[in-house]
Amino acid sequence: MVKEIVLDDTLIKINRYELKKVNDLYLISVVFNVTSEEYHDIAVLLYKGTFEVKVPGQGFSFKGSIHQYSTSITNLYEKGQVGEYRLSLLEVQN
């Protein structure tokens, strides 16, 4: 079971993981929690849109871009809040 992914150099602990192939390209979907303390760093990271994606539990990596993204809460500036993020990353063809 995959418990974490790495986007660029940022380790993200995940709650759910799914891997599919779409037109011979990797598509991973993950669900993870973000605390109000982590919010700024995660927001800046996701704003980049394209990442070196590593899936240590599966032993592979690829360059991927955000395919879908959503969050359960939009105001994580309040201390003590936790949001659930859903993120799908699609492999970018070289």
N, C-alpha and C positions, 0 to 999 in steps of 0.2 A: 504494500500500500504506500502510495506517495504521500509524504507528510510535509514536503517543502519544495519550493522552486526558487531559482535565482534569476532575477531580472537585472542585467548588467552585473553589478557587484552587490546587489541587495538581496539578502536571504528573506524569503517570505514563508512563514509557516501557514499551511493551508488546512482547511477543514474538509474540502471535497476536491476531487480531481477526476477529470475525464479526458481521454485521448481518443481522437478520431482522425481519419484521413479524409481529406476533401480534395479531389483532383490530384491525388498523390502528394499533397502537402499536409504537414502536421497541423492539427487544430487542437489546442488544449483549452479546457475550461476549468477554472478553479473558483473556489469560494474561500474567502479568508476574512478574518476580523481585523479592523483597524481601530486603535484607540485614539482618543483626542491627542495624546502625546505623540503618536506616530503620524498623525494626519498630514501635517505639512510636508514631511519628507516623502510620504507615499504619493501625495498629490503632485509634487514636483517631479517625482520619478515617472508617474503615469502620463504626465503632460508631454513627455518625450515621444510617446506613441510607438516607437520601434525599439526593440531590445535584443540583446543576446540572451536567449532563454536557455537555462540549464534545468534539467529535471534529474537531480541526483539519484532518486529512487528508481528511475528507469534507465539511467546511464546514457542519456543522449542530450543533445543540445541543438539549437537552430536559431536563426534570426527570425524574429516574429514581430508582427504589428498587432495593435489592438483591433479586434474584430467586433467585439461587443463589450460593454462595460456598464455596470450599474451599481448603485449603493443603496442601502436601506435607510440611510440618514444623510442629510446634506449639511448639517451644522455640527461638525465635530470640533468646533472651537471651544465649546463648553467643556470644562475639565470633567473627567470621569465618564464621558460618553464612549460608546463602542458602536461602530458601524460594520455591517456585513457587506463586503464587496464581492461582486461577481464579475469575473474577467475572462474573456476568451481571447486567445492569441493565435493568429494564423501565420504559418510559416511564409516568409517572403522569398520569392524565387530570386535566385542570383542572376 
